[in-house]
C-alpha cells in the first residue's frame, strides 16, 4: 500500500511508478493518509481509495501532482466577483484551518478522486464520497 502525505507534500512520483505496475491505469488504488492537513475528515493512518478516472468537481477530494509534489485536498471553485467576466479559478483547500489554500495550476494535475476512506482492518467503518 502506498502512502500520501497531507501536510508536507513530497515527490512520490518515482515511488508510485515503482509500486503501481500491478494496476492498470484506470484501476482504483489505496493510499494511507499521513499528516493532519485534511483533519478532521481524514485522520492520519486512514486508508483512502482513489479512482484515477473519477470526475473531479467542486467539493471533490482529489489526489494532485503539482510541481512534482503529491498531495490530496478538497477541490473548490473560487469565483472572482471583481472580474467583469466572472471567471472562476480552482483552489486546493486543506480542511485543517492551520494550512492555507493553494491554486490549482492545471486540471491535468489531478490524478484521481477520493471515493472512499476506511480505517485499516475495519471495512464496516468505511465512508463513501461518490
N, CA, C and O atoms as a DFTB+ gen file, in Angstrom:
520 C
 N C O
     1  1       0.841      -1.166       0.000
     2  2       0.000       0.000       0.000
     3  2       0.891       1.236       0.000
     4  3       1.888       1.292       0.721
     5  1       0.535       2.202      -0.794
     6  2       1.278       3.455      -0.883
     7  2       0.793       4.426       0.179
     8  3      -0.260       4.219       0.782
     9  1       1.553       5.479       0.406
    10  2       1.183       6.490       1.382
    11  2       1.190       7.848       0.711
    12  3       1.952       8.080      -0.227
    13  1       0.334       8.754       1.195
    14  2       0.335      10.125       0.698
    15  2       0.376      11.051       1.896
    16  3      -0.372      10.866       2.856
    17  1       1.226      12.025       1.847
    18  2       1.387      12.988       2.925
    19  2       0.432      14.140       2.685
    20  3       0.382      14.689       1.585
    21  1      -0.328      14.513       3.710
    22  2      -1.269      15.608       3.524
    23  2      -0.707      16.938       3.972
    24  3      -1.152      17.980       3.491
    25  1       0.259      16.939       4.880
    26  2       0.741      18.224       5.371
    27  2       2.041      18.660       4.707
    28  3       2.244      19.854       4.487
    29  1       2.900      17.749       4.391
    30  2       4.173      18.073       3.764
    31  2       4.288      17.273       2.475
    32  3       4.807      16.157       2.490
    33  1       3.810      17.826       1.350
    34  2       3.898      17.075       0.098
    35  2       5.346      16.709      -0.217
    36  3       6.275      17.438       0.130
    37  1       5.516      15.580      -0.873
    38  2       6.853      15.173      -1.267
    39  2       6.776      14.548      -2.650
    40  3       5.688      14.295      -3.166
    41  1       7.903      14.308      -3.230
    42  2       7.951      13.743      -4.570
    43  2       7.772      12.236      -4.479
    44  3       8.720      11.510      -4.181
    45  1       6.554      11.765      -4.735
    46  2       6.263      10.339      -4.674
    47  2       6.135       9.724      -6.056
    48  3       5.826       8.539      -6.181
    49  1       6.367      10.514      -7.096
    50  2       6.139      10.024      -8.455
    51  2       6.922       8.745      -8.722
    52  3       6.362       7.773      -9.228
    53  1       8.199       8.733      -8.392
    54  2       9.013       7.552      -8.632
    55  2       8.505       6.383      -7.798
    56  3       8.407       5.262      -8.298
    57  1       8.179       6.633      -6.520
    58  2       7.668       5.575      -5.660
    59  2       6.373       5.005      -6.215
    60  3       6.196       3.787      -6.250
    61  1       5.461       5.877      -6.651
    62  2       4.196       5.407      -7.192
    63  2       4.408       4.617      -8.474
    64  3       3.765       3.588      -8.679
    65  1       5.300       5.083      -9.336
    66  2       5.570       4.362     -10.577
    67  2       6.160       2.991     -10.286
    68  3       5.842       2.019     -10.972
    69  1       7.019       2.906      -9.272
    70  2       7.659       1.635      -8.956
    71  2       6.678       0.659      -8.313
    72  3       6.818      -0.550      -8.492
    73  1       5.684       1.157      -7.566
    74  2       4.783       0.281      -6.836
    75  2       3.469       0.034      -7.555
    76  3       2.681      -0.800      -7.109
    77  1       3.208       0.725      -8.646
    78  2       1.904       0.636      -9.279
    79  2       1.814      -0.238     -10.519
    80  3       0.748      -0.262     -11.134
    81  1       2.854      -0.962     -10.937
    82  2       2.723      -1.683     -12.192
    83  2       1.655      -2.764     -12.177
    84  3       1.206      -3.174     -13.247
    85  1       1.230      -3.242     -11.020
    86  2       0.202      -4.273     -10.977
    87  2      -1.188      -3.709     -11.238
    88  3      -2.129      -4.479     -11.434
    89  1      -1.343      -2.400     -11.247
    90  2      -2.639      -1.773     -11.504
    91  2      -2.664      -1.206     -12.912
    92  3      -1.697      -0.600     -13.374
    93  1      -3.777      -1.411     -13.579
    94  2      -3.959      -0.763     -14.877
    95  2      -4.228       0.709     -14.626
    96  3      -4.607       1.088     -13.518
    97  1      -4.036       1.544     -15.638
    98  2      -4.172       2.982     -15.484
    99  2      -5.500       3.430     -14.924
   100  3      -5.553       4.444     -14.227
   101  1      -6.576       2.713     -15.201
   102  2      -7.888       3.139     -14.751
   103  2      -8.379       2.454     -13.489
   104  3      -9.508       2.701     -13.065
   105  1      -7.564       1.597     -12.872
   106  2      -8.000       0.869     -11.686
   107  2      -7.848       1.720     -10.431
   108  3      -6.897       2.490     -10.298
   109  1      -8.793       1.569      -9.522
   110  2      -8.713       2.264      -8.232
   111  2      -7.522       1.735      -7.444
   112  3      -7.101       0.593      -7.627
   113  1      -6.981       2.580      -6.563
   114  2      -5.877       2.161      -5.718
   115  2      -6.012       2.824      -4.361
   116  3      -6.772       3.779      -4.200
   117  1      -5.266       2.309      -3.374
   118  2      -5.357       2.781      -1.992
   119  2      -4.071       3.479      -1.573
   120  3      -2.975       3.110      -1.994
   121  1      -4.233       4.497      -0.732
   122  2      -3.112       5.200      -0.114
   123  2      -3.420       5.384       1.364
   124  3      -4.585       5.422       1.761
   125  1      -2.382       5.496       2.176
   126  2      -2.558       5.780       3.599
   127  2      -2.339       7.269       3.832
   128  3      -1.404       7.861       3.293
   129  1      -3.203       7.865       4.634
   130  2      -3.106       9.287       4.956
   131  2      -1.986       9.498       5.972
   132  3      -1.921       8.819       6.997
   133  1      -1.115      10.444       5.669
   134  2      -0.066      10.879       6.590
   135  2      -0.222      12.375       6.792
   136  3      -0.476      13.103       5.832
   137  1      -0.076      12.840       8.006
   138  2      -0.194      14.266       8.275
   139  2      -1.601      14.653       8.697
   140  3      -2.487      13.806       8.809
   141  1      -1.792      15.959       8.930
   142  2      -3.039      16.437       9.522
   143  2      -3.712      17.554       8.741
   144  3      -4.647      18.170       9.252
   145  1      -3.277      17.835       7.538
   146  2      -3.846      18.973       6.810
   147  2      -5.286      18.745       6.364
   148  3      -5.986      19.705       6.042
   149  1      -5.744      17.486       6.339
   150  2      -7.118      17.206       5.919
   151  2      -7.998      16.789       7.097
   152  3      -9.115      16.310       6.900
   153  1      -7.497      16.972       8.321
   154  2      -8.295      16.698       9.518
   155  2      -9.339      17.802       9.659
   156  3      -9.074      18.936       9.260
   157  1     -10.477      17.523      10.194
   158  2     -10.852      16.316      10.912
   159  2     -11.471      15.219      10.035
   160  3     -11.676      14.107      10.522
   161  1     -11.771      15.489       8.780
   162  2     -12.432      14.488       7.927
   163  2     -11.536      13.286       7.651
   164  3     -12.009      12.149       7.639
   165  1     -10.255      13.526       7.432
   166  2      -9.301      12.456       7.140
   167  2      -8.223      12.472       8.213
   168  3      -7.505      13.459       8.370
   169  1      -8.116      11.376       8.946
   170  2      -7.151      11.272      10.039
   171  2      -5.933      10.469       9.596
   172  3      -6.029       9.583       8.746
   173  1      -4.796      10.793      10.185
   174  2      -3.573      10.057       9.887
   175  2      -3.798       8.568      10.134
   176  3      -4.371       8.176      11.150
   177  1      -3.341       7.745       9.193
   178  2      -3.486       6.295       9.309
   179  2      -4.693       5.734       8.584
   180  3      -4.768       4.526       8.358
   181  1      -5.639       6.585       8.214
   182  2      -6.792       6.100       7.460
   183  2      -6.368       5.753       6.038
   184  3      -5.370       6.261       5.526
   185  1      -7.134       4.890       5.424
   186  2      -6.880       4.464       4.051
   187  2      -7.870       5.184       3.145
   188  3      -9.071       5.198       3.413
   189  1      -7.359       5.783       2.070
   190  2      -8.242       6.414       1.089
   191  2      -8.149       5.631      -0.221
   192  3      -7.082       5.148      -0.597
   193  1      -9.278       5.518      -0.899
   194  2      -9.356       4.832      -2.184
   195  2      -9.500       5.897      -3.263
   196  3     -10.369       6.764      -3.184
   197  1      -8.638       5.820      -4.268
   198  2      -8.605       6.817      -5.338
   199  2      -9.068       6.183      -6.637
   200  3      -8.626       5.095      -7.004
   201  1      -9.958       6.874      -7.324
   202  2     -10.434       6.479      -8.652
   203  2      -9.731       7.381      -9.664
   204  3     -10.062       8.563      -9.762
   205  1      -8.758       6.841     -10.427
   206  2      -7.996       7.680     -11.357
   207  2      -8.848       8.332     -12.438
   208  3      -8.508       9.411     -12.924
   209  1      -9.929       7.703     -12.814
   210  2     -10.768       8.254     -13.877
   211  2     -12.041       8.898     -13.326
   212  3     -13.000       9.126     -14.063
   213  1     -12.041       9.190     -12.012
   214  2     -13.205       9.808     -11.391
   215  2     -13.410      11.238     -11.852
   216  3     -12.465      11.910     -12.266
   217  1     -14.637      11.693     -11.778
   218  2     -14.989      13.050     -12.188
   219  2     -14.712      14.014     -11.039
   220  3     -15.344      13.926      -9.987
   221  1     -13.777      14.924     -11.236
   222  2     -13.457      15.938     -10.231
   223  2     -14.391      17.120     -10.416
   224  3     -14.504      17.672     -11.510
   225  1     -15.065      17.507      -9.327
   226  2     -15.977      18.648      -9.377
   227  2     -15.837      19.440      -8.085
   228  3     -15.131      19.026      -7.166
   229  1     -16.507      20.569      -8.024
   230  2     -16.456      21.423      -6.845
   231  2     -16.836      20.616      -5.602
   232  3     -17.919      20.034      -5.544
   233  1     -15.950      20.582      -4.616
   234  2     -16.191      19.850      -3.383
   235  2     -15.575      18.465      -3.342
   236  3     -15.528      17.852      -2.276
   237  1     -15.098      17.949      -4.473
   238  2     -14.460      16.629      -4.512
   239  2     -13.138      16.661      -3.755
   240  3     -12.474      17.694      -3.676
   241  1     -12.772      15.512      -3.203
   242  2     -11.437      15.334      -2.635
   243  2     -10.585      14.712      -3.732
   244  3     -10.943      13.677      -4.293
   245  1      -9.451      15.348      -4.038
   246  2      -8.656      14.930      -5.190
   247  2      -7.198      14.673      -4.813
   248  3      -6.648      15.314      -3.917
   249  1      -6.583      13.719      -5.519
   250  2      -5.154      13.467      -5.432
   251  2      -4.501      14.276      -6.541
   252  3      -4.901      14.191      -7.702
   253  1      -3.493      15.062      -6.178
   254  2      -2.897      16.013      -7.114
   255  2      -1.378      15.838      -7.147
   256  3      -0.744      15.628      -6.113
   257  1      -0.808      15.928      -8.342
   258  2       0.644      16.010      -8.507
   259  2       0.917      17.355      -9.155
   260  3       0.726      17.536     -10.358
   261  1       1.366      18.292      -8.337
   262  2       1.584      19.656      -8.792
   263  2       3.010      20.065      -8.450
   264  3       3.430      19.940      -7.300
   265  1       3.746      20.544      -9.418
   266  2       5.141      20.954      -9.217
   267  2       5.960      19.824      -8.570
   268  3       6.750      20.053      -7.653
   269  1       5.747      18.606      -9.074
   270  2       6.455      17.399      -8.612
   271  2       6.206      17.069      -7.142
   272  3       7.057      16.452      -6.500
   273  1       5.066      17.466      -6.602
   274  2       4.691      17.128      -5.232
   275  2       3.309      16.485      -5.248
   276  3       2.393      16.974      -5.909
   277  1       3.169      15.387      -4.516
   278  2       1.889      14.686      -4.406
   279  2       1.197      15.098      -3.110
   280  3       1.835      15.200      -2.062
   281  1      -0.096      15.331      -3.189
   282  2      -0.897      15.626      -2.006
   283  2      -2.356      15.393      -2.350
   284  3      -2.692      15.145      -3.508
   285  1      -3.225      15.470      -1.351
   286  2      -4.649      15.475      -1.677
   287  2      -5.335      16.562      -0.882
   288  3      -4.984      16.859       0.260
   289  1      -6.331      17.146      -1.535
   290  2      -7.049      18.298      -0.997
   291  2      -8.490      18.270      -1.494
   292  3      -8.865      17.458      -2.340
   293  1      -9.273      19.170      -0.948
   294  2     -10.625      19.371      -1.463
   295  2     -10.546      20.396      -2.591
   296  3      -9.940      21.457      -2.443
   297  1     -11.162      20.062      -3.711
   298  2     -11.186      20.952      -4.868
   299  2     -12.339      21.928      -4.696
   300  3     -13.482      21.521      -4.489
   301  1     -12.034      23.215      -4.781
   302  2     -13.073      24.236      -4.625
   303  2     -12.994      25.240      -5.755
   304  3     -11.914      25.621      -6.207
   305  1     -14.158      25.653      -6.192
   306  2     -14.245      26.685      -7.225
   307  2     -14.339      28.032      -6.529
   308  3     -15.147      28.215      -5.617
   309  1     -13.513      28.969      -6.961
   310  2     -13.486      30.304      -6.372
   311  2     -13.816      31.303      -7.471
   312  3     -12.993      31.556      -8.351
   313  1     -15.009      31.868      -7.424
   314  2     -15.434      32.822      -8.447
   315  2     -14.961      34.206      -8.049
   316  3     -15.211      34.661      -6.933
   317  1     -14.284      34.867      -8.960
   318  2     -13.782      36.222      -8.733
   319  2     -14.873      37.217      -9.120
   320  3     -15.053      37.514     -10.301
   321  1     -15.603      37.734      -8.127
   322  2     -16.702      38.671      -8.388
   323  2     -16.213      40.024      -8.876
   324  3     -16.979      40.780      -9.474
   325  1     -14.944      40.339      -8.628
   326  2     -14.431      41.641      -9.056
   327  2     -14.160      41.676     -10.563
   328  3     -14.014      42.746     -11.153
   329  1     -14.097      40.509     -11.164
   330  2     -13.833      40.436     -12.603
   331  2     -15.124      40.667     -13.380
   332  3     -16.192      40.218     -12.963
   333  1     -15.028      41.357     -14.491
   334  2     -16.217      41.603     -15.318
   335  2     -16.683      40.334     -16.012
   336  3     -17.847      40.238     -16.401
   337  1     -15.808      39.370     -16.172
   338  2     -16.190      38.135     -16.859
   339  2     -16.623      37.036     -15.896
   340  3     -16.986      35.942     -16.329
   341  1     -16.586      37.319     -14.581
   342  2     -16.918      36.310     -13.571
   343  2     -16.142      35.013     -13.786
   344  3     -16.705      33.924     -13.675
   345  1     -14.869      35.127     -14.088
   346  2     -14.050      33.942     -14.312
   347  2     -13.859      33.182     -13.006
   348  3     -13.795      33.768     -11.926
   349  1     -13.772      31.879     -13.132
   350  2     -13.585      31.042     -11.952
   351  2     -12.166      30.517     -11.931
   352  3     -11.586      30.203     -12.970
   353  1     -11.623      30.429     -10.747
   354  2     -10.352      29.739     -10.585
   355  2     -10.600      28.603      -9.605
   356  3     -11.564      28.623      -8.839
   357  1      -9.741      27.642      -9.639
   358  2      -9.886      26.471      -8.782
   359  2      -8.786      26.488      -7.735
   360  3      -7.637      26.820      -8.027
   361  1      -9.150      26.127      -6.513
   362  2      -8.177      26.079      -5.430
   363  2      -8.175      24.692      -4.804
   364  3      -9.157      23.953      -4.876
   365  1      -7.052      24.363      -4.191
   366  2      -6.892      23.133      -3.432
   367  2      -6.969      23.522      -1.963
   368  3      -6.104      24.230      -1.447
   369  1      -8.009      23.052      -1.307
   370  2      -8.343      23.504       0.040
   371  2      -8.051      22.418       1.074
   372  3      -8.636      21.337       1.007
   373  1      -7.148      22.688       2.040
   374  2      -6.962      21.759       3.154
   375  2      -8.079      21.987       4.170
   376  3      -8.470      23.131       4.402
   377  1      -8.591      20.939       4.770
   378  2      -9.698      21.095       5.717
   379  2      -9.240      21.656       7.056
   380  3     -10.021      22.304       7.752
   381  1      -8.000      21.418       7.422
   382  2      -7.440      21.938       8.660
   383  2      -7.145      23.429       8.469
   384  3      -6.383      23.790       7.573
   385  1      -7.737      24.304       9.296
   386  2      -7.546      25.748       9.126
   387  2      -6.114      26.229       9.379
   388  3      -5.799      27.383       9.090
   389  1      -5.255      25.377       9.906
   390  2      -3.854      25.755      10.114
   391  2      -3.027      25.689       8.833
   392  3      -1.848      26.043       8.830
   393  1      -3.644      25.238       7.755
   394  2      -2.970      25.141       6.459
   395  2      -3.676      26.064       5.480
   396  3      -4.862      26.354       5.634
   397  1      -2.943      26.525       4.471
   398  2      -3.524      27.505       3.545
   399  2      -3.906      26.880       2.202
   400  3      -3.374      25.848       1.791
   401  1      -4.856      27.551       1.533
   402  2      -5.285      27.150       0.198
   403  2      -4.143      27.346      -0.790
   404  3      -3.268      28.190      -0.598
   405  1      -4.173      26.545      -1.853
   406  2      -3.215      26.686      -2.949
   407  2      -4.000      26.730      -4.249
   408  3      -5.029      26.065      -4.365
   409  1      -3.541      27.495      -5.227
   410  2      -4.232      27.478      -6.522
   411  2      -3.949      26.163      -7.247
   412  3      -2.866      25.593      -7.114
   413  1      -4.925      25.692      -8.009
   414  2      -4.715      24.540      -8.880
   415  2      -4.148      25.067     -10.187
   416  3      -4.795      25.857     -10.874
   417  1      -2.950      24.637     -10.531
   418  2      -2.288      25.137     -11.736
   419  2      -2.991      24.667     -13.003
   420  3      -3.188      25.442     -13.939
   421  1      -3.366      23.395     -13.024
   422  2      -3.929      22.819     -14.234
   423  2      -4.767      21.601     -13.857
   424  3      -4.378      20.830     -12.980
   425  1      -5.907      21.422     -14.507
   426  2      -6.750      20.268     -14.194
   427  2      -6.037      18.953     -14.484
   428  3      -6.373      17.931     -13.886
   429  1      -5.065      18.956     -15.385
   430  2      -4.335      17.720     -15.678
   431  2      -3.451      17.300     -14.499
   432  3      -2.944      16.179     -14.487
   433  1      -3.259      18.181     -13.507
   434  2      -2.509      17.831     -12.303
   435  2      -3.313      16.913     -11.387
   436  3      -2.743      16.265     -10.509
   437  1      -4.626      16.849     -11.580
   438  2      -5.475      15.967     -10.778
   439  2      -5.296      14.548     -11.292
   440  3      -5.552      14.265     -12.463
   441  1      -4.854      13.660     -10.412
   442  2      -4.561      12.279     -10.799
   443  2      -5.621      11.295     -10.341
   444  3      -5.554      10.112     -10.676
   445  1      -6.597      11.767      -9.583
   446  2      -7.666      10.884      -9.146
   447  2      -8.572      11.568      -8.151
   448  3      -8.249      12.623      -7.607
   449  1      -9.719      10.942      -7.922
   450  2     -10.721      11.447      -6.994
   451  2     -10.866      10.437      -5.857
   452  3     -10.981       9.234      -6.095
   453  1     -10.859      10.938      -4.620
   454  2     -11.032      10.059      -3.469
   455  2     -12.497       9.636      -3.438
   456  3     -13.395      10.478      -3.412
   457  1     -12.731       8.322      -3.441
   458  2     -14.101       7.811      -3.471
   459  2     -14.499       7.122      -2.174
   460  3     -15.680       6.866      -1.941
   461  1     -13.504       6.818      -1.317
   462  2     -13.811       6.092      -0.092
   463  2     -12.672       6.263       0.897
   464  3     -11.524       6.482       0.509
   465  1     -13.006       6.161       2.199
   466  2     -11.969       6.098       3.236
   467  2     -12.352       5.017       4.226
   468  3     -13.528       4.688       4.385
   469  1     -11.352       4.473       4.886
   470  2     -11.596       3.430       5.878
   471  2     -10.422       3.379       6.842
   472  3      -9.315       3.812       6.524
   473  1     -10.685       2.846       8.018
   474  2      -9.608       2.561       8.956
   475  2      -9.026       1.207       8.585
   476  3      -9.773       0.313       8.189
   477  1      -7.728       1.032       8.698
   478  2      -7.145      -0.266       8.360
   479  2      -7.796      -1.390       9.163
   480  3      -7.909      -1.307      10.386
   481  1      -8.221      -2.436       8.464
   482  2      -8.829      -3.588       9.124
   483  2     -10.261      -3.394       9.582
   484  3     -10.803      -4.271      10.254
   485  1     -10.895      -2.280       9.245
   486  2     -12.274      -2.023       9.691
   487  2     -13.138      -1.665       8.492
   488  3     -13.482      -0.501       8.285
   489  1     -13.476      -2.655       7.722
   490  2     -14.231      -2.445       6.495
   491  2     -15.586      -1.784       6.762
   492  3     -16.057      -0.987       5.951
   493  1     -16.200      -2.107       7.873
   494  2     -17.530      -1.545       8.170
   495  2     -17.475      -0.078       8.572
   496  3     -18.506       0.593       8.614
   497  1     -16.293       0.419       8.865
   498  2     -16.146       1.828       9.243
   499  2     -15.861       2.696       8.021
   500  3     -15.391       3.826       8.158
   501  1     -16.139       2.183       6.844
   502  2     -15.875       2.921       5.603
   503  2     -16.860       4.059       5.410
   504  3     -17.989       4.020       5.898
   505  1     -16.403       5.078       4.684
   506  2     -17.253       6.194       4.282
   507  2     -17.020       6.415       2.797
   508  3     -15.880       6.428       2.334
   509  1     -18.109       6.589       2.051
   510  2     -18.022       6.769       0.608
   511  2     -18.258       8.229       0.251
   512  3     -19.029       8.922       0.916
   513  1     -17.586       8.696      -0.810
   514  2     -17.667      10.099      -1.215
   515  2     -18.291      10.304      -2.584
   516  3     -18.428      11.449      -3.015
   517  1     -18.672       9.257      -3.280
   518  2     -19.365       9.398      -4.567
   519  2     -20.546       8.477      -4.619
   520  3     -21.261       8.446      -5.621
